[in-house]
Every structure is written in structure tokens, then in C-alpha cells.
Amino acid sequence: MNQADNIIVMGKSGAGKQPRVDVLIRRFGLKQLSTGDIFRTYLGLFNELGDESDLNSFYDSASDNFIPDEAIKNKLNISHWEDADAIVLGLKAKYYVNQGLFVPDHITNALFESAFQALGFRGAVLDGFPRTIDQARFLVEMIEREGIKIDAILLIENEDELIIARTVGRRICRTCGELYHVEHRPPPMPGNCEFESPKCKIIQRSDDTVRSLEARLQEFQTKTRPAIEYLQEQKIPFYSAPGNLPTYAPEAVQASVFEVMQISG
């Protein structure tokens, strides 16, 4: 591979996807399109309205669905706003997030499509999508409908025990998102990020616990593994790279990607 329009990176939570995503971004000039960032963006658009309405007022319990989008826009007084559709999507996502519920696939699909469309369906590393077989089917339908090119799928493989041992030591800057590890990449000073800002403080994510990790790893087997198998059936070029390396240096991470995907330097 010497050029790429879009690449999907998949793997278990904590398998080591992000360093490989970074390699592909640098090599092909792509943009990371992650479901986590997408959710934060669209939730932020709705939150910026400062609307304090009860979100249940936008949901019709009789039909077990949201009221029509135009009715939502009218209630929010945003009918003529350019980003009205995106704000409605943010509201729908927040409805589930506030209740501690998983956002249904059809909402996640709509959020992803909106963000991908904003890129012209080109120039992205898809991270965290698709995560279920219904999302995978939606992506394949979108590929066919929009004439999108997916150049490759890169699966990062890693053992559950190694993931748990490594992830519980993971630390993140709560402001800039820079990742560290208490053993493999400790921050320059305890509790402080390498970027000189008083707001850059190192924390442990609340879900980086053994119990949370075990739940996410089980979810990968039951939900994401079938999605991977479905995508493999679609004849998209598929590659597998090791997440655990003898030497975890930038050069070794890049080599682990370049070698399996046959990418020239």
C-alpha cells in the first residue's frame, strides 16, 4: 500500500489501537474518526444550546421512539439553523447517555454517517466503528450507496491477560488527552503532563479497572467479533498486527504496521 482513502482499525479495548492509528495518520495524511470523539462533538453541539427541557418530552413512549425531527427542531427553536440536524442527533444521543444506556445502533450509525459525510467520505481512519454486526452492515450499505473506498481493515490482536495488566497502568491527561503508562511511559513529573499547562493533569480513567475491562473484553467477543467476520466476507483487504511488542518503541510500532500491510516507508 502506498495510498489510502479510508482504513478501519479494530481490536479489543486496550489492545494497542491508538499507536497504530497514529502511524496510519502520519503515513497517509488521514484523520482519525472515532466514535468517542463523534459522541463528544454532537453532545457538545446540543449542550451549547443551554436547553434545560426534560429530554423525555422529546420521546414518545407510546410509539417507543422520538417525536419527528422537525417537531424537535421547533421545540428547540432551531428549525432554520445550519447545524440543526446535528443538534438533534446530539439530543438523541444524550437521551440515552444520561440514563446510562447504550446508544442504539441506529443512532450511532446516524452520528457516524453525519461525521463521515462531513469529510466527504474520504481520508479517515475509522476507529471504534463498526463495533457491532448491525453497524458493519450499515457501513457496507453506505459503502455501496456512496461509492466509498475502504482500502484495508487492520485488526490489532492482543491477549486479554496482557491487556488487563497494561491498561490498569494507563494514565491520561484530562485536558489534552495525551496517554501515559506508569511503567512503560511514565509522565515527566508525577501527575503532570509533558505539555506545560496548569490544566494538564494526569488521571486514571474511571473505566480502566479490572471489572470494567473484563466486561469490555467480553463485549468484544459477543458483539465485535461477529462484525469482523462479516467484514472479512466482504472481501475488504484484511490484515492482523500484534498489539504486544517485545520493544514498545515508535519505530517498532510503525514496523509492526508497515510489515503486515506491506506499506513502503
Legacy VTK file of the C-alpha trace (Angstrom):
# vtk DataFile Version 3.0
C-alpha trace
ASCII
DATASET POLYDATA
POINTS 265 float
0.000 0.000 0.000
1.275 3.431 -0.943
-2.002 5.383 -0.894
-5.225 5.064 1.066
-8.626 6.741 1.143
-10.017 5.071 4.265
-8.765 2.422 6.695
-10.604 0.669 9.526
-8.666 -0.139 12.711
-10.309 -2.694 15.013
-9.366 -4.557 18.157
-10.192 -5.129 21.783
-10.306 -2.216 24.173
-6.710 -1.703 25.320
-5.220 -3.853 22.550
-2.984 -1.023 21.331
-5.049 0.511 18.542
-4.190 4.178 19.094
-0.437 3.937 18.338
-1.283 2.107 15.080
-3.916 4.704 14.219
-1.253 7.382 14.713
1.088 5.533 12.337
-1.552 5.418 9.597
-2.480 9.071 10.107
1.135 10.138 9.658
1.826 7.860 6.698
-1.297 8.561 4.649
-2.357 12.001 5.886
-5.655 10.677 7.213
-7.897 11.952 10.008
-8.960 9.827 12.960
-12.719 9.338 13.014
-13.524 7.788 16.393
-16.955 7.153 17.815
-15.860 8.599 21.155
-14.916 11.927 19.567
-18.078 11.898 17.457
-20.288 11.452 20.511
-18.491 14.234 22.368
-18.817 16.578 19.386
-22.540 16.066 18.861
-23.354 16.057 22.558
-21.419 19.321 22.766
-23.486 20.883 19.990
-26.681 20.166 21.902
-25.208 21.207 25.253
-24.168 24.561 23.790
-27.846 25.427 23.382
-28.209 25.511 27.133
-31.667 23.987 26.765
-32.926 22.663 30.091
-36.016 20.856 28.804
-36.773 17.397 30.119
-35.391 15.112 27.416
-38.354 12.793 27.952
-40.511 15.483 26.347
-38.827 14.683 23.028
-39.627 10.997 23.315
-42.990 9.416 22.538
-43.367 6.484 24.918
-46.474 5.255 23.072
-44.500 4.611 19.878
-41.229 3.952 21.778
-39.453 6.462 19.575
-38.502 10.108 19.395
-41.015 12.623 18.122
-40.354 13.696 14.488
-37.122 15.609 13.915
-38.994 18.712 12.707
-41.008 18.730 15.934
-37.769 18.533 17.931
-36.297 21.447 15.971
-39.430 23.520 16.576
-39.354 22.836 20.316
-35.682 23.884 20.386
-36.288 26.894 18.090
-33.524 25.816 15.704
-35.540 24.955 12.580
-33.536 27.293 10.341
-30.129 26.659 11.862
-27.493 25.204 9.558
-26.456 22.591 12.124
-30.000 21.756 13.291
-29.758 18.118 12.159
-26.514 17.643 14.089
-28.020 19.198 17.226
-30.981 16.802 17.023
-28.579 13.869 16.803
-26.756 15.186 19.859
-30.037 15.400 21.774
-30.918 11.813 20.891
-27.511 10.545 21.997
-27.749 12.473 25.271
-31.168 10.959 25.973
-29.519 7.530 26.265
-26.217 8.648 27.802
-27.991 10.468 30.642
-29.781 7.253 31.568
-26.593 5.205 31.489
-27.892 3.247 28.494
-26.048 2.122 25.381
-26.831 4.344 22.426
-28.781 2.169 19.933
-27.075 1.215 16.699
-29.415 3.301 14.535
-28.468 6.465 16.462
-24.755 5.585 16.418
-24.999 4.873 12.691
-26.622 8.260 12.047
-23.980 10.069 14.103
-21.166 8.260 12.312
-22.609 8.870 8.849
-23.032 12.581 9.576
-19.414 12.907 10.712
-18.074 10.786 7.843
-20.105 12.756 5.320
-18.567 15.976 6.653
-15.205 14.542 5.478
-16.636 13.725 2.078
-16.450 10.019 2.967
-12.704 10.145 2.386
-9.454 10.499 4.273
-10.330 8.759 7.542
-9.072 6.104 9.917
-12.271 4.573 11.292
-11.714 3.884 14.986
-14.453 2.285 17.092
-16.817 1.871 14.165
-18.189 -0.575 13.288
-18.464 -2.200 16.719
-21.483 -4.476 16.119
-22.676 -6.550 13.195
-25.592 -4.154 12.586
-23.109 -1.277 12.384
-20.960 -3.341 9.999
-23.940 -3.998 7.751
-24.805 -0.303 7.811
-21.236 0.572 6.819
-21.254 -1.887 3.914
-24.584 -0.476 2.685
-23.116 3.050 2.926
-20.012 1.958 1.021
-22.149 0.652 -1.817
-24.550 3.610 -1.789
-21.916 6.363 -1.696
-19.234 4.611 -3.731
-16.841 4.751 -0.780
-13.477 3.042 -0.889
-12.250 1.139 2.181
-8.649 0.218 1.443
-8.000 -2.056 4.396
-9.033 -3.346 7.795
-6.271 -3.596 10.398
-7.051 -5.803 13.392
-4.809 -5.346 16.426
-4.516 -8.663 18.248
-3.684 -8.971 21.938
-4.288 -11.387 24.794
-6.880 -10.490 27.443
-4.448 -11.006 30.323
-1.846 -8.696 28.756
-4.481 -6.055 28.014
-5.708 -6.011 31.610
-2.184 -5.891 33.037
-1.213 -2.998 30.755
-4.434 -0.993 30.834
-4.772 -0.711 34.608
-1.464 1.172 34.473
-2.679 3.553 31.776
-2.926 7.258 32.595
-4.319 10.113 30.506
-4.131 13.887 30.563
-7.638 15.091 31.334
-7.131 18.203 29.166
-5.120 17.318 26.071
-5.705 13.536 26.024
-2.006 12.580 25.960
-1.549 8.952 27.019
0.982 7.644 29.536
1.692 4.439 31.442
3.035 4.102 34.960
5.640 1.573 33.776
6.164 1.867 30.021
5.728 5.635 29.565
5.515 7.499 32.851
4.743 11.244 32.731
7.773 13.542 33.140
6.594 14.500 36.633
4.082 12.645 38.854
0.620 13.855 38.000
1.785 16.309 35.330
1.610 16.109 31.540
4.650 16.937 29.397
2.749 19.896 27.934
3.287 22.895 30.169
-0.212 23.882 31.198
-1.683 24.106 34.711
-4.778 22.329 33.403
-2.838 19.343 32.089
-3.189 16.880 34.957
-2.715 13.129 34.691
-5.594 10.924 35.801
-6.650 7.285 35.612
-9.823 6.771 33.606
-12.696 5.587 35.781
-13.302 2.610 33.471
-9.669 1.405 33.499
-10.437 -1.155 36.214
-10.234 -4.944 36.034
-14.030 -5.327 36.259
-14.725 -2.761 33.519
-12.024 -4.232 31.289
-13.373 -7.764 31.637
-16.846 -6.530 30.661
-15.493 -4.722 27.586
-13.423 -7.740 26.537
-16.473 -9.978 26.792
-18.492 -7.493 24.759
-15.811 -7.611 22.060
-16.251 -11.382 21.709
-20.052 -11.280 21.604
-20.598 -8.108 19.549
-17.465 -7.053 17.662
-16.031 -10.427 16.654
-19.137 -11.204 14.505
-18.772 -7.754 12.895
-15.155 -8.524 11.996
-16.135 -11.863 10.491
-18.877 -10.183 8.463
-16.477 -7.553 7.101
-13.970 -10.245 6.144
-16.697 -11.802 3.988
-16.980 -8.524 2.059
-13.526 -9.040 0.516
-12.054 -5.883 2.040
-8.263 -6.389 2.382
-7.712 -7.635 5.913
-4.538 -7.501 7.992
-3.676 -8.538 11.540
-0.908 -6.940 13.613
0.375 -7.813 17.094
-0.597 -5.380 19.824
2.080 -6.589 22.214
5.657 -5.995 21.079
8.999 -7.084 22.622
10.186 -3.478 22.405
7.496 -0.831 22.569
9.275 1.983 20.736
7.794 4.233 17.995
9.963 2.548 15.364
8.781 -0.908 16.430
5.122 0.147 16.385
5.499 1.587 12.888
7.283 -1.536 11.678
4.502 -3.738 13.076
2.039 -1.905 10.828
4.188 -1.431 7.746
5.289 -5.057 7.575
1.853 -6.704 7.756
0.205 -4.139 5.442
3.157 -4.079 3.046
3.476 -0.300 3.264
6.593 1.338 1.925
8.337 3.817 4.195
LINES 1 266
265 0 1 2 3 4 5 6 7 8 9 10 11 12 13 14 15 16 17 18 19 20 21 22 23 24 25 26 27 28 29 30 31 32 33 34 35 36 37 38 39 40 41 42 43 44 45 46 47 48 49 50 51 52 53 54 55 56 57 58 59 60 61 62 63 64 65 66 67 68 69 70 71 72 73 74 75 76 77 78 79 80 81 82 83 84 85 86 87 88 89 90 91 92 93 94 95 96 97 98 99 100 101 102 103 104 105 106 107 108 109 110 111 112 113 114 115 116 117 118 119 120 121 122 123 124 125 126 127 128 129 130 131 132 133 134 135 136 137 138 139 140 141 142 143 144 145 146 147 148 149 150 151 152 153 154 155 156 157 158 159 160 161 162 163 164 165 166 167 168 169 170 171 172 173 174 175 176 177 178 179 180 181 182 183 184 185 186 187 188 189 190 191 192 193 194 195 196 197 198 199 200 201 202 203 204 205 206 207 208 209 210 211 212 213 214 215 216 217 218 219 220 221 222 223 224 225 226 227 228 229 230 231 232 233 234 235 236 237 238 239 240 241 242 243 244 245 246 247 248 249 250 251 252 253 254 255 256 257 258 259 260 261 262 263 264
